[in-house]
Amino acid sequence: MSIYEEVEIEDLDYDPVELLYTYPCPCGDKFRITLEELWDGEDIAPCPSCTLRIEIIYDEDDLPPLPEESDYETDEDGSADERGKEDASCKGTSVDDDLAASMVKALKVN
């Protein structure tokens, strides 16, 4: 596997919402690597549009902490999908269900 360039993590753009680092690729797209991948020891960021890859130079001490629980789950392509509604429905309750139950109780009392 050949590496196009070695890049210091400080030179990458970080999206704290997506938990994603990016760096411009000569093809016009961006190299991408997630914060979770970096914490897992991965240091190669591929470009999704071409065959180029860069090596990220970093120390784990320089990385932001991973969120304990996230409302977003990152896909392989680096995009985040909102989750939580399905998780809540799996438990048999959700905020909306609790609110509806409270409203029904309040109506029965009056």
NORTA-V109478 format. One record per residue. N is the residue number from 0. RES is the residue in one letter. PSI is psi in radians with two decimals (* if undefined). BURIAL is 1 if it has 16 or more other ideal C-beta (glycine too) atoms within 10 Angstrom, else 0. D_LAST is the distance of its C-alpha to the last C-alpha in Angstrom with 2 decimals. Layout:
BEGIN
n = <N	N>
res = <RES	RES>
psi = <PSI	PSI>
burial = <BURIAL	BURIAL>
d_last = <D_LAST	D_LAST>
END
This chain:
BEGIN
n = <0	1	2	3	4	5	6	7	8	9	10	11	12	13	14	15	16	17	18	19	20	21	22	23	24	25	26	27	28	29	30	31	32	33	34	35	36	37	38	39	40	41	42	43	44	45	46	47	48	49	50	51	52	53	54	55	56	57	58	59	60	61	62	63	64	65	66	67	68	69	70	71	72	73	74	75	76	77	78	79	80	81	82	83	84	85	86	87	88	89	90	91	92	93	94	95	96	97	98	99	100	101	102	103	104	105	106	107	108	109>
res = <M	S	I	Y	E	E	V	E	I	E	D	L	D	Y	D	P	V	E	L	L	Y	T	Y	P	C	P	C	G	D	K	F	R	I	T	L	E	E	L	W	D	G	E	D	I	A	P	C	P	S	C	T	L	R	I	E	I	I	Y	D	E	D	D	L	P	P	L	P	E	E	S	D	Y	E	T	D	E	D	G	S	A	D	E	R	G	K	E	D	A	S	C	K	G	T	S	V	D	D	D	L	A	A	S	M	V	K	A	L	K	V	N>
psi = <2.16	2.58	2.24	-0.73	2.62	2.28	2.29	2.48	-0.51	-0.37	-0.13	2.69	2.39	2.28	1.85	-0.32	-0.82	-0.23	0.85	2.31	2.44	2.78	2.37	2.38	2.57	-0.37	-0.19	-0.30	-2.79	2.45	2.56	2.43	2.40	2.76	-0.69	-0.73	-0.72	-0.76	-0.49	0.02	-0.02	2.38	0.22	2.13	2.03	2.77	2.27	-0.22	-0.24	-2.98	0.02	2.60	2.57	2.70	2.27	2.21	2.06	2.82	2.49	-0.48	-0.41	-0.17	2.53	2.68	2.62	2.43	2.53	-1.06	2.31	2.55	-0.01	2.52	2.25	2.30	3.01	-0.51	0.04	-0.02	2.71	2.39	2.34	2.37	3.05	-0.76	-0.76	-0.70	-0.76	-0.69	-0.49	-0.52	-0.15	0.04	2.74	3.02	-0.74	-0.72	-0.74	-0.74	-0.77	-0.73	-0.71	-0.70	-0.69	-0.76	-0.76	-0.68	-0.66	-0.59	-0.70	*>
burial = <0	0	0	1	0	0	1	0	1	0	0	1	0	0	0	0	0	1	1	1	1	1	1	0	1	0	0	0	0	1	1	1	1	1	1	0	1	1	0	0	0	0	1	0	1	1	1	0	0	0	0	1	1	1	0	1	0	1	0	0	0	0	0	0	0	0	0	0	0	0	0	0	0	1	0	0	0	1	0	1	0	0	0	0	0	0	0	0	0	0	0	0	0	0	0	0	0	0	0	0	0	0	0	0	0	0	0	0	0	0>
d_last = <71.60	72.73	70.81	70.96	70.26	69.12	66.34	64.97	61.19	61.12	62.47	59.57	56.41	53.20	49.79	47.19	44.41	46.48	48.30	51.47	54.94	57.06	60.61	62.43	64.68	67.88	66.69	63.90	60.98	59.82	60.46	57.20	56.27	52.90	52.19	51.55	54.97	56.63	54.98	56.25	59.77	60.21	62.32	63.23	61.25	62.09	61.93	59.95	62.32	65.72	67.50	67.67	66.18	66.10	66.16	63.72	65.24	62.66	61.88	58.56	58.25	58.01	55.01	51.41	49.31	47.50	43.71	42.19	39.61	39.77	37.40	40.60	43.22	46.72	48.68	52.44	53.06	51.36	48.29	44.81	42.10	38.45	36.93	33.74	31.52	33.64	33.76	29.98	29.73	32.45	30.37	27.58	25.03	24.88	23.01	21.43	20.34	18.82	16.93	15.69	14.61	12.70	10.90	10.16	8.87	6.53	5.31	5.50	3.80	0.00>
END
